[in-house]
C-alpha cells in the first residue's frame, strides 16, 4: 500500500489516519516524491524477483490519491510499472473517496489498468453522517457522480467496488439498497475502527448491534440471490478464504508512507501513536527486512499468534481473532480477542445458519432490477448476448492491449514509433484501432513483457515500429521507420510479412508510400503495393482475406505470434488450400446461421481471424482458442462445413468466456481441487470445467436444432444432443457443488443450468 498523498479533501470523523491515536501524518510530506515512488517500486520488484512471485498487488492510498491530479497520477503509475512490470505481473489498485474523479482521471485509470475502490457509506443520511468536507458540507452527490463515471462502459473495467464503513445508527435496508443502486462489482462492509481502550458505539439494548445490523443485510443479500459479491459474508463462510480482518491466512500487507517509511498495516494507527512504525524505509531496507518486524511476524503465525481465548474458540478458523488493530488494550497489547468478539461470533452463526440447508440450488432467478453487471453475465450465460454486450467485451480486450502497449512504452521510453502511433491515435483512430484489435498484437506484447525478456528489452522484438507503420499505411500518412527484423522477416500485423535480403541486420528501413511501402534502398530496395494487382517482391506474403456472408475473415498463417495455442500451427497455405478453407468457412458460417442464429450473431460480432492448424492424422478435428488472442480461432482445415460449424461455435464460446474472465472473477483464485467431468478422463481445474460447460451448452443447442430439423444427413443428431446435454448438466452441477466459484460465478453457472432446463430431451 503506497501512501502517494498524505492529505485529504474530506474531513471524515471516523478516519483512523487523522482522527485516531496516531498523528504521524503531521510530519509527512504532502505527496510522495518521484524518487520515493521509484525506490518503492525497486524494492517491490526486488522482492518479486527474489521470491519468484507471479503477481504483486499495489494499492495507491492516502490521504486522498486523486489529489495528485491526472498528470501526477500518470507519473506515479508509469514509474511503478517501469520498475515492477519487467519482473512480475503488477495488479494495480487505488482506494479513493471519489470526490475529484473526472473524465480525465478515469482515462488515466483505464489506460493504465488501475482498479478503483470508492469509499461510500450508503444513502445520503448514512454517507453524510461521517463523510463530509471540513466546512461540514455533504460529499454524497460528489461520490455518486464518481460512481456513475466508473459505471460508464468506457471506464467500467476500472470499477473494482465500494468500501462501506458500518454505523449501526443507519438503516441497514436503506444502506444495502443504496449500495446496490451503484451496481458495484464488489462491496466491502467494514467495522469502524475501535479498540478496548476506545470501544465502538453500542446504541440500544442489544449486546451485538453490529452482528444484528450486518445480519439484516445478509438475509436481504441471500434472499435476493447474492446479487453482488459482499466480501465480508463470503469470507465468513466455511472455506471462505478470509481477509485481513477475518480468517487465519498470513498477513501480507506492508505500507510505504509518503516519506518512504515502511509501516505495518495502517489500521494500527487506531491503537496508539506510532503503532504502525517499523523503523525501516525503502531507501535502506528491503521488503524482507520490513516483513521480519515482530509486529508483522506475529500475524504470520496463524492460531499460535492469537490470544489464549481465541485459540480455544470453536470458530477461530473463520474469525481469526478479528482485525489485529481491534485487539489492542493498554497493559496487554494485542494479546486479546477483538473488541467486536461477541458480534463476530454471532455473525458467523448467522451466516452459517441462513439460508437453511434445504435451500434450492437451482431456483429460478429472482425477480428484481438487475445491475448492468448482472445483466451482462446473465446474457452471456444464456448465450443470447446483445450487440452492446459483445461490443463491451471487444472494447475491454482493446483496453487490455492498450494497457500492455503503454507498459511496453514505459519500459522502452519515448521513441519515434510511439510518437507516431500516439499522433495517429488522435488523427486517424480507426487506423490505429484496426491494427491494435488484430488478435496477435496482444500475444506479441505479452511475449515482450513476459519472463522470457526479464534480462532486458533487447531480447524482445519491439512491436511499436511495425504497429505504427501499419497504422500509417492504413491512414495514408507518409512516414519512415526502422522496423525490427525477426528470423529474416519483418511482420506487419493484419497486412503480412516480408522476407528481407540476407545481411539486412536487425532492422530494415520502411517508408510508407501512397498505396504501399518501400523497404531499404538502392539495388536491394523492395517495393510492396497493397493492391493485389500491383507489384510485389518475391518475399512478400500478404495475409489473405476470405469472404463469408456479409464480411471477410483473415486467414492468418504468417504472423509469428499466432503460435499461441499449444498446438502446432500450419505453415503458409498455398492459394488453392486457402481458397478451399475459405469456401468451407463461408458454408460453415451459413450453417451456424441456420442452426443457432443467436450464436451466429456472436460470431458476426467478434470472430475476425482463423489460424490453420497443422494436419494431424491422429486428431483430424483439432481446434483451439487462446485466452490472449481475442477475435481468432484455430482449426485444422477440413472439407465438411457441417463439422466446421460446430467447431466455430464451440471455440467462439471459449473466446467469449475468456473475455468475460478478463472482466470478472468467476472462479475463486484459491480454488485448488480438480473436478471430474464426463467428457474427459482426467479431473479438470475449475476454470477448465467452466470453459467446457460453456462451450458444450452451445454445441448442445446446435445438435438440438439439427435434431428438430430432422435432416437425413443428421440421423444421429438426437443422440448427440442428448449426450452433450447430459455432459453439460453434469459439469454444471459438479461446478456448483465444488464451492470453487465466486458469487458471480455461481450466478453465471446457475443461469447456464437454468438455460439447460429449457432444452428438450429426446426426439421432436
C-alpha positions in Angstrom: 0.0 0.0 0.0 1.6 3.3 -1.2 0.5 6.5 0.6 1.1 8.6 -2.5 -0.6 11.7 -1.0 -0.8 12.2 2.7 -3.6 14.9 2.9 -7.3 14.6 2.2 -10.1 16.8 0.8 -12.7 15.4 3.2 -12.8 15.5 7.0 -14.4 12.2 8.0 -14.7 12.0 11.7 -14.2 8.2 11.7 -10.9 8.3 9.8 -8.1 6.4 11.5 -5.4 8.4 9.7 -6.3 11.9 11.1 -8.8 11.4 13.9 -7.4 8.4 15.9 -4.4 7.9 18.2 -1.6 8.0 15.7 -0.8 11.5 14.4 2.4 10.8 12.5 0.8 12.2 9.3 1.6 15.7 10.6 5.3 15.1 9.9 4.9 13.5 6.5 5.5 15.3 3.2 2.2 16.2 1.4 2.9 13.9 -1.5 5.3 11.0 -2.3 8.2 12.3 -4.4 9.2 10.6 -7.7 12.4 9.4 -6.1 10.4 7.6 -3.3 8.0 6.1 -5.8 10.9 4.7 -7.8 12.6 3.4 -4.7 9.4 1.7 -3.5 9.0 0.2 -7.0 12.6 -1.1 -7.0 12.0 -2.7 -3.5 8.8 -4.4 -4.7 10.5 -5.6 -7.9 13.4 -6.9 -5.9 11.1 -8.9 -3.6 9.1 -10.3 -6.5 12.3 -11.4 -8.3 13.9 -13.0 -5.3 10.8 -14.9 -4.3 9.6 -15.6 -7.9 6.2 -14.1 -7.2 3.8 -14.4 -10.2 1.9 -11.2 -9.2 2.2 -8.4 -6.7 -0.7 -6.2 -5.6 -0.1 -2.4 -5.1 -2.8 -0.1 -3.8 -2.4 3.6 -4.2 -3.8 5.2 -1.0 -3.7 8.3 1.2 -4.9 10.6 2.4 -6.5 11.0 -1.0 -4.6 9.8 -4.0 -6.7 11.8 -6.5 -5.1 15.0 -5.1 -2.1 14.1 -7.3 -4.2 15.2 -10.3 -4.1 13.4 -13.7 -0.5 14.2 -14.5 0.8 13.3 -11.1 -1.2 10.0 -11.0 0.1 9.1 -14.5 3.6 9.8 -13.4 3.3 7.5 -10.3 1.7 4.7 -12.3 4.2 4.9 -15.1 7.1 4.8 -12.6 5.7 1.7 -10.8 5.1 -0.2 -14.0 8.5 0.7 -15.3 10.2 -0.8 -12.1 7.9 -3.8 -11.4 6.4 -4.9 -14.7 9.6 -6.4 -16.1 9.7 -8.9 -13.2 6.2 -9.8 -12.4 2.6 -9.1 -13.1 1.5 -5.8 -11.4 -2.1 -5.7 -10.1 -2.5 -2.0 -9.5 -5.4 -0.6 -7.5 -6.5 2.6 -5.8 -8.7 3.5 -2.9 -10.4 6.9 -3.1 -13.2 9.0 -1.7 -14.1 9.7 -5.4 -14.8 13.5 -4.9 -12.3 14.6 -7.5 -12.9 11.9 -10.1 -13.5 13.2 -13.6 -13.3 12.0 -17.2 -9.6 12.8 -17.5 -8.7 10.8 -14.4 -10.9 8.0 -15.5 -9.0 7.9 -18.7 -5.7 7.6 -16.8 -7.1 4.8 -14.7 -8.4 2.8 -17.7 -5.3 3.4 -19.9 -3.0 2.1 -17.1 -5.3 -0.7 -15.9 -5.8 0.7 -12.4 -8.8 -0.9 -10.5 -10.6 1.6 -8.2 -12.4 1.2 -5.0 -14.6 4.1 -3.8 -15.5 4.8 -0.1 -19.2 5.3 0.1 -21.4 4.6 3.2 -24.8 4.3 1.5 -27.8 6.7 1.3 -27.4 10.4 1.9 -28.1 10.3 5.6 -25.7 7.4 6.2 -22.9 8.7 4.0 -23.0 12.3 5.4 -23.0 11.1 9.0 -19.2 10.9 8.7 -18.0 11.6 5.1 -18.2 15.4 4.9 -16.0 18.3 3.9 -14.2 20.4 6.5 -16.9 23.0 6.3 -19.5 20.3 7.1 -20.9 20.1 3.6 -22.2 16.9 2.0 -20.0 14.7 -0.2 -22.9 12.4 -1.2 -23.6 13.9 -4.7 -19.8 14.1 -5.5 -19.3 10.4 -4.7 -22.4 9.3 -6.6 -21.2 11.3 -9.6 -17.8 9.4 -9.4 -19.6 6.1 -9.2 -21.6 6.9 -12.3 -18.4 7.7 -14.2 -17.0 4.4 -13.2 -20.1 2.6 -14.4 -19.8 4.1 -17.9 -18.8 1.4 -20.4 -15.6 3.2 -21.3 -14.5 3.1 -17.6 -16.2 0.0 -16.2 -13.0 -2.1 -16.5 -11.5 0.1 -13.7 -14.5 -0.2 -11.3 -13.4 -2.5 -8.5 -16.2 -1.8 -6.0 -17.3 0.1 -2.9 -15.9 0.3 0.6 -18.6 1.0 3.2 -18.0 1.6 6.9 -20.8 0.3 9.1 -22.6 2.6 11.5 -25.4 0.8 13.3 -27.4 4.1 13.7 -28.0 3.9 9.9 -30.9 2.0 8.4 -29.4 -1.3 7.1 -32.0 -1.8 4.4 -31.5 1.7 3.0 -27.7 1.3 3.1 -28.0 -2.0 1.3 -30.3 -0.6 -1.4 -28.1 2.5 -1.9 -25.1 0.3 -2.4 -26.8 -2.0 -4.9 -28.1 1.0 -6.8 -24.5 1.8 -7.7 -24.0 -1.6 -9.3 -20.6 -2.3 -7.8 -18.6 -5.4 -8.7 -17.9 -6.0 -5.0 -18.8 -4.4 -1.7 -16.6 -4.4 1.4 -18.5 -3.8 4.6 -16.1 -2.7 7.3 -16.5 -2.4 11.1 -15.5 1.0 12.4 -12.0 1.0 13.9 -12.1 0.7 17.6 -10.0 -0.9 20.5 -10.6 -2.0 24.1 -9.4 1.4 25.2 -11.7 3.2 22.7 -14.6 0.8 22.2 -17.2 1.1 19.4 -20.5 2.8 20.0 -23.2 0.4 21.0 -26.5 2.2 21.0 -29.6 0.4 22.2 -30.0 -2.6 24.5 -28.7 -5.4 22.3 -25.3 -6.9 23.2 -24.4 -7.5 19.5 -25.6 -4.5 17.5 -23.1 -4.9 14.7 -23.9 -8.6 14.2 -27.6 -7.7 14.2 -27.2 -4.9 11.7 -25.0 -7.0 9.4 -27.2 -10.0 9.8 -30.1 -8.0 8.4 -28.1 -7.1 5.3 -27.0 -10.8 5.0 -30.6 -12.0 4.9 -31.6 -9.5 2.3 -28.5 -10.4 0.2 -29.2 -14.2 0.3 -32.9 -13.7 -0.4 -32.0 -11.6 -3.4 -29.8 -14.3 -4.8 -26.5 -12.8 -3.8 -26.7 -10.1 -6.5 -23.2 -8.7 -5.7 -20.1 -10.0 -4.1 -20.0 -8.9 -0.4 -16.5 -9.8 0.8 -17.4 -10.0 4.5 -20.1 -12.6 4.1 -18.0 -14.7 1.7 -15.0 -14.6 4.0 -17.1 -15.9 6.9 -18.4 -18.9 5.1 -16.6 -22.2 5.8 -13.7 -22.3 3.4 -14.3 -18.7 2.5 -10.6 -17.9 2.4 -10.6 -15.0 4.8 -9.4 -11.4 4.5 -7.1 -9.1 6.5 -9.9 -8.8 9.1 -11.0 -12.5 9.2 -9.5 -15.9 9.0 -6.1 -17.3 9.7 -4.3 -16.5 6.4 -0.9 -14.8 7.0 -0.9 -11.0 6.8 0.5 -9.9 3.5 0.2 -6.1 3.7 3.0 -3.6 4.1 2.6 0.2 3.8 5.0 2.7 2.3 4.3 6.1 3.7 4.8 9.3 1.7 8.3 9.8 3.0 9.3 6.2 2.1 8.9 4.8 5.6 7.9 1.1 5.8 4.9 0.7 8.1 2.7 -2.2 9.2 -0.9 -2.3 8.1 -2.2 1.2 8.7 -5.3 0.3 10.6 -2.9 0.1 13.6 -3.0 3.9 13.7 -6.2 3.5 15.7 -4.3 1.8 18.6 -1.6 4.3 19.8 0.8 6.9 18.4 3.5 5.2 16.4 1.8 1.7 16.5 2.4 1.0 12.8 6.1 2.1 12.8 8.9 -0.3 11.9 12.0 1.9 11.9 12.7 0.9 8.3 12.4 2.8 5.0 12.6 1.9 1.3 15.9 3.6 0.8 17.8 1.4 3.2 15.7 -1.7 3.9 14.2 -4.5 1.8 10.7 -5.9 1.9 12.1 -8.9 3.7 13.6 -6.8 6.4 10.4 -4.9 7.0 8.4 -8.2 7.0 10.6 -9.6 9.8 9.5 -6.8 12.1 7.9 -8.6 15.2 4.6 -6.8 14.6 4.4 -8.2 11.1 5.8 -11.6 12.0 3.2 -12.3 14.7 0.4 -12.0 12.1 2.1 -14.8 10.1 1.8 -17.2 12.9 -1.9 -18.3 12.5 -3.6 -19.7 15.6 -0.3 -19.6 17.6 -0.3 -15.8 17.3 -3.7 -15.3 18.9 -4.7 -14.9 22.5 -5.5 -18.0 24.6 -9.2 -17.1 24.5 -9.2 -17.1 20.7 -7.1 -20.3 20.4 -9.8 -22.1 22.4 -12.7 -20.7 20.3 -14.6 -23.2 18.1 -14.9 -20.6 15.2 -11.3 -19.4 15.3 -10.7 -20.7 11.8 -13.3 -18.3 10.4 -12.8 -15.4 12.8 -9.0 -15.5 13.0 -9.2 -13.2 16.1 -10.7 -10.3 14.0 -8.7 -7.3 12.7 -5.3 -7.1 14.6 -5.8 -3.4 15.5 -9.2 -4.2 17.1 -7.4 -6.4 19.7 -5.4 -3.5 21.4 -5.7 -2.9 25.1 -3.3 -0.9 27.2 -1.4 -3.3 29.5 -1.9 -6.5 27.4 -1.2 -5.1 24.0 -2.7 -7.1 21.1 -2.9 -10.3 23.2 -6.7 -10.1 23.4 -9.8 -11.1 21.4 -11.2 -8.4 19.1 -13.3 -5.7 20.8 -16.0 -7.0 18.4 -15.6 -10.6 19.6 -19.3 -11.1 20.6 -20.5 -9.6 17.3 -18.2 -11.7 15.2 -19.3 -14.9 17.0 -23.0 -14.1 16.4 -22.4 -13.0 12.8 -20.6 -16.2 12.0 -23.5 -18.2 13.4 -25.9 -16.1 11.3 -24.0 -16.6 8.1 -23.8 -20.4 8.8 -27.5 -20.8 9.6 -29.1 -18.7 6.9 -30.3 -19.9 4.4 -31.4 -23.2 5.8 -29.9 -26.4 4.4 -32.9 -27.2 2.2 -32.4 -24.0 0.2 -32.8 -24.8 -3.5 -29.6 -24.9 -5.5 -31.2 -24.2 -8.9 -34.1 -22.0 -8.1 -35.4 -19.7 -10.8 -33.6 -16.3 -11.0 -35.1 -13.8 -8.6 -37.4 -11.1 -9.9 -35.7 -7.8 -9.3 -33.9 -4.9 -11.1 -30.6 -6.3 -12.0 -27.4 -4.3 -12.2 -25.6 -3.9 -15.6 -23.0 -6.5 -14.4 -25.8 -9.0 -13.6 -27.5 -8.4 -16.9 -24.2 -8.8 -18.8 -23.3 -12.1 -17.1 -26.9 -13.3 -17.5 -27.0 -12.6 -21.2 -23.6 -14.3 -21.7 -24.6 -17.3 -19.6 -27.8 -17.8 -21.6 -26.0 -17.4 -25.0 -28.2 -14.6 -26.2 -25.9 -11.6 -26.0 -27.0 -8.2 -27.2 -24.8 -6.2 -29.6 -24.0 -3.9 -26.7 -22.6 -6.8 -24.5 -20.5 -8.1 -27.3 -19.2 -4.6 -28.0 -18.2 -4.3 -24.4 -16.2 -7.5 -24.5 -14.4 -6.3 -27.6 -13.8 -2.9 -26.0 -12.3 -4.5 -22.9 -9.9 -6.6 -25.0 -8.8 -3.5 -26.8 -8.2 -1.7 -23.4 -6.0 -4.6 -22.3 -3.9 -4.4 -25.4 -3.6 -0.6 -25.0 -2.5 -1.1 -21.3 0.1 -3.6 -22.4 1.3 -1.2 -25.1 1.6 1.5 -22.5 3.6 -0.8 -20.3 6.0 -1.6 -23.1 6.4 2.1 -23.9 7.2 2.7 -20.2 9.9 0.2 -20.3 11.5 1.4 -23.6 10.9 5.1 -23.2 9.7 7.5 -25.9 10.5 6.6 -29.5 9.6 8.0 -32.9 7.3 5.0 -33.4 5.4 5.7 -30.2 5.1 9.4 -31.0 3.7 8.5 -34.5 1.3 5.9 -33.1 0.1 8.4 -30.4 -0.4 11.1 -33.1 -2.4 8.7 -35.4 -4.5 7.6 -32.4 -5.7 11.2 -32.3 -5.9 11.9 -36.0 -6.8 8.5 -37.5 -8.2 6.4 -34.6 -9.8 3.9 -36.9 -6.5 3.0 -38.5 -4.9 2.5 -35.0 -7.9 0.5 -33.8 -7.7 -1.8 -36.9 -4.1 -2.8 -36.0 -4.5 -2.9 -32.2 -7.5 -5.2 -32.5 -5.5 -7.7 -34.5 -5.7 -10.9 -32.5 -1.9 -11.4 -32.2 -0.8 -7.9 -31.1 -1.6 -8.8 -27.5 0.4 -12.1 -27.6 3.3 -10.1 -29.1 3.2 -7.6 -26.3 2.8 -10.3 -23.6 5.9 -12.0 -25.1 7.8 -8.7 -24.9 6.8 -8.0 -21.3 7.0 -11.6 -20.1 9.5 -13.7 -18.2 11.5 -14.6 -21.3 12.7 -11.0 -21.6 13.4 -10.2 -17.9 17.1 -9.7 -18.7 16.1 -6.6 -20.6 14.1 -5.3 -23.6 16.8 -6.1 -26.1 15.8 -9.7 -26.2 12.3 -8.8 -27.4 11.3 -7.7 -30.9 9.9 -4.2 -30.4 6.4 -4.2 -31.8 6.0 -0.4 -31.9 7.6 0.4 -35.3 5.6 -2.3 -37.0 2.3 -1.2 -35.4 3.0 2.4 -36.2 3.9 1.6 -39.8 0.7 -0.4 -40.3 -1.4 2.4 -38.8 0.3 4.9 -41.1 -0.3 2.7 -44.1 -4.0 2.4 -43.3 -4.2 6.2 -42.6 -2.3 7.1 -45.8 0.3 9.0 -43.8 3.8 9.2 -45.3 6.4 8.2 -42.8 9.6 6.3 -42.4 10.6 4.0 -39.5 13.2 1.4 -38.8 11.3 -1.9 -38.3 12.9 -4.8 -36.5 13.7 -8.0 -38.5 12.8 -11.3 -36.9 14.3 -14.5 -38.5 15.0 -12.6 -41.7 11.4 -11.2 -41.9 9.6 -8.1 -41.0 6.0 -8.6 -39.8 3.2 -6.0 -40.3 0.2 -7.2 -38.4 -3.0 -7.5 -40.4 -1.1 -7.0 -43.7 1.5 -9.7 -44.0 5.2 -10.3 -43.7 8.2 -9.6 -46.0 11.4 -11.7 -46.3 14.2 -9.2 -46.5 17.6 -9.8 -48.1 20.2 -11.6 -46.1 22.6 -9.3 -44.4 19.9 -6.7 -43.7 20.8 -6.7 -40.0 18.4 -6.5 -37.0 16.2 -3.8 -38.6 15.1 -2.6 -42.0 14.1 1.0 -43.1 10.4 1.0 -44.1 9.0 4.0 -46.0 5.2 4.4 -46.3 4.2 5.3 -49.9 0.8 6.0 -51.5 -0.8 2.6 -51.7 2.2 0.6 -50.3 5.6 0.8 -48.8 9.3 0.6 -49.6 11.9 -1.4 -47.7 15.6 -0.4 -47.9 17.1 1.4 -50.8 19.5 1.0 -53.8 19.8 -2.3 -55.5 18.3 -4.1 -52.5 15.2 -2.0 -52.5 11.9 -3.8 -52.2 8.6 -2.1 -53.1 5.3 -3.6 -52.0 1.9 -2.4 -53.3 -1.0 -3.3 -51.1 -3.3 -3.5 -54.1 -3.1 -7.2 -55.0 -2.8 -6.3 -58.7 0.3 -4.1 -58.0 4.0 -5.1 -58.0 5.2 -7.2 -55.1 8.7 -8.7 -54.5 9.0 -12.5 -54.2 9.4 -12.3 -50.4 6.0 -10.6 -49.8 3.5 -12.9 -48.0 0.2 -11.0 -47.6 -2.4 -12.0 -45.1 -5.2 -13.5 -47.1 -8.9 -12.4 -46.7 -11.6 -14.9 -47.5 -15.3 -14.0 -47.9 -18.0 -15.2 -45.5 -21.6 -13.9 -45.6 -21.6 -10.1 -45.2 -17.9 -9.9 -44.1 -14.4 -11.2 -44.6 -12.1 -13.3 -42.4 -8.3 -13.1 -42.2 -6.6 -16.5 -42.7 -3.6 -15.8 -40.6 -0.8 -18.3 -41.4 2.2 -15.9 -41.3 2.1 -13.9 -38.0 4.8 -15.4 -35.8 2.8 -14.7 -32.6 -0.2 -16.8 -33.9 1.7 -19.8 -32.4 0.0 -19.4 -29.0 -2.5 -22.4 -29.0 -0.3 -25.1 -27.5 -0.8 -27.0 -30.8 1.4 -26.8 -34.0 0.1 -24.2 -36.4 0.3 -24.8 -40.2 2.9 -23.2 -42.3 1.8 -20.9 -45.1 -1.1 -22.4 -47.2 -0.9 -22.2 -51.0 -3.6 -20.3 -52.9 -5.6 -23.5 -53.6 -5.6 -24.6 -49.9 -6.5 -21.0 -48.8 -9.4 -20.9 -51.3 -10.7 -24.3 -50.2 -10.6 -23.3 -46.5 -12.4 -20.0 -47.3 -15.2 -21.9 -49.1 -15.6 -24.3 -46.1 -15.7 -21.3 -43.7 -18.3 -19.5 -45.8 -20.5 -22.6 -45.9 -20.0 -23.2 -42.2 -21.0 -19.6 -41.5 -24.3 -20.2 -43.2 -24.8 -23.4 -41.3 -24.3 -21.6 -38.0 -26.9 -19.0 -39.0 -29.3 -21.9 -40.0 -28.8 -23.9 -36.8 -28.2 -21.4 -34.0 -28.9 -17.8 -35.1 -28.1 -16.3 -31.6 -24.6 -17.8 -31.6 -24.2 -16.8 -35.3 -24.8 -13.2 -34.2 -21.9 -13.5 -31.7 -19.7 -14.9 -34.5 -20.7 -12.0 -36.7 -19.8 -9.5 -34.0 -16.4 -10.8 -33.0 -14.7 -13.5 -35.0 -12.2 -11.9 -37.4 -9.3 -14.3 -37.9 -8.9 -18.1 -38.5 -5.5 -19.7 -37.9 -4.9 -23.0 -39.7 -3.5 -25.8 -37.5 -1.1 -28.3 -38.9 -2.9 -31.6 -40.0 -2.7 -34.5 -37.6 -4.0 -37.9 -38.8 -4.5 -38.9 -35.2 -6.7 -35.9 -34.4 -8.3 -34.6 -37.6 -10.8 -32.4 -35.8 -8.5 -30.2 -33.7 -9.5 -26.7 -32.9 -8.4 -24.2 -30.2 -8.6 -20.7 -28.8 -6.1 -18.7 -26.8 -7.1 -16.5 -23.9 -5.0 -13.6 -25.1 -5.9 -13.8 -28.8 -9.4 -12.5 -28.8 -11.1 -12.4 -32.2 -9.3 -15.6 -33.5 -9.9 -19.3 -33.5 -7.5 -22.0 -34.7 -8.8 -25.0 -36.7 -7.5 -27.9 -38.7 -8.7 -27.3 -42.3 -11.4 -29.9 -43.0 -13.7 -30.3 -46.0 -17.0 -30.6 -44.1 -18.8 -27.3 -43.4 -21.3 -29.0 -41.0 -18.5 -30.1 -38.8 -16.6 -26.8 -39.2 -19.8 -25.0 -38.0 -19.7 -27.0 -34.7 -16.0 -26.2 -34.2 -16.6 -22.5 -34.8 -19.5 -22.3 -32.3 -17.5 -24.3 -29.7 -14.4 -22.3 -30.0 -16.1 -18.9 -30.0 -17.8 -19.8 -26.7 -14.3 -20.2 -25.3 -13.2 -16.9 -26.7 -16.2 -15.1 -25.2 -15.7 -16.7 -21.8 -12.0 -15.8 -21.9 -13.0 -12.1 -22.4 -15.5 -12.4 -19.5 -12.8 -13.8 -17.2 -10.7 -10.8 -18.0 -13.5 -8.7 -16.7 -14.9 -10.7 -13.7 -13.6 -13.3 -11.3 -16.0 -16.3 -11.7 -13.7 -18.8 -10.0 -12.1 -18.3 -6.6 -8.4 -17.5 -7.1 -7.5 -20.0 -4.3 -9.6 -22.8 -5.8 -7.3 -25.9 -6.0 -9.5 -29.0 -6.2 -9.9 -30.7 -9.6 -13.3 -31.8 -10.7 -14.3 -34.9 -12.6 -16.3 -34.4 -15.8 -17.9 -36.9 -18.2 -16.2 -35.6 -21.3 -12.6 -36.1 -20.1 -10.9 -39.0 -18.4 -8.7 -36.7 -16.2 -10.0 -34.4 -13.4 -10.1 -30.8 -14.6 -9.3 -27.5 -12.8 -12.5 -25.4 -12.1 -11.8 -22.9 -14.8 -11.3 -25.7 -17.3 -14.7 -27.2 -16.3 -16.3 -23.8 -16.6 -14.9 -23.4 -20.1 -16.1 -26.9 -21.1 -19.6 -26.4 -19.7 -19.9 -23.0 -21.6 -18.8 -24.5 -24.9 -20.9 -27.6 -24.6 -24.0 -25.5 -23.9 -23.7 -24.0 -27.4 -22.9 -27.4 -29.0 -25.9 -28.9 -27.4 -28.1 -26.2 -29.0 -26.5 -27.0 -32.4 -27.4 -30.7 -32.2 -30.8 -30.0 -30.7 -31.6 -27.7 -33.7 -30.4 -30.3 -36.1 -32.5 -33.0 -34.4 -35.6 -30.7 -34.7 -34.9 -30.2 -38.4 -34.7 -34.0 -39.0 -32.4 -33.8 -42.0 -31.2 -37.2 -43.4 -27.5 -36.1 -43.0 -28.1 -35.7 -39.3 -29.6 -39.0 -38.4 -27.7 -39.2 -35.1 -28.5 -35.6 -34.1 -30.8 -36.6 -31.2 -28.2 -38.9 -29.7 -25.6 -36.2 -30.0 -27.9 -33.6 -28.4 -28.7 -36.0 -25.5 -25.1 -36.8 -24.9 -24.0 -33.1 -24.8 -26.9 -32.1 -22.7 -26.1 -34.8 -20.2 -22.4 -33.8 -20.2 -23.2 -30.1 -19.7 -25.7 -30.7 -16.9 -23.3 -32.9 -15.0 -20.5 -30.5 -15.5 -22.6 -27.5 -14.3 -23.8 -29.5 -11.2 -20.2 -30.5 -10.4 -19.1 -26.9 -10.5 -21.9 -25.7 -8.3 -21.2 -28.4 -5.8 -17.5 -27.8 -5.8 -17.6 -24.5 -3.8 -14.9 -23.1 -6.1 -17.0 -20.4 -7.7 -17.3 -16.8 -6.6 -20.8 -15.5 -6.1 -20.7 -14.1 -9.6 -19.5 -17.4 -10.9 -22.3 -19.2 -9.0 -24.9 -16.9 -10.6 -23.3 -17.4 -14.1 -23.3 -21.2 -13.8 -26.8 -21.2 -12.3 -28.1 -19.3 -15.3 -26.4 -21.7 -17.6 -28.0 -24.6 -15.6 -31.4 -22.8 -15.9 -30.9 -22.4 -19.7 -30.1 -26.2 -20.0 -33.5 -27.0 -18.5 -35.1 -25.2 -21.5 -33.5 -27.6 -23.9 -35.8 -30.6 -24.6 -34.5 -34.1 -24.3 -35.3 -36.8 -26.9 -36.7 -36.6 -30.5 -39.3 -34.0 -31.5 
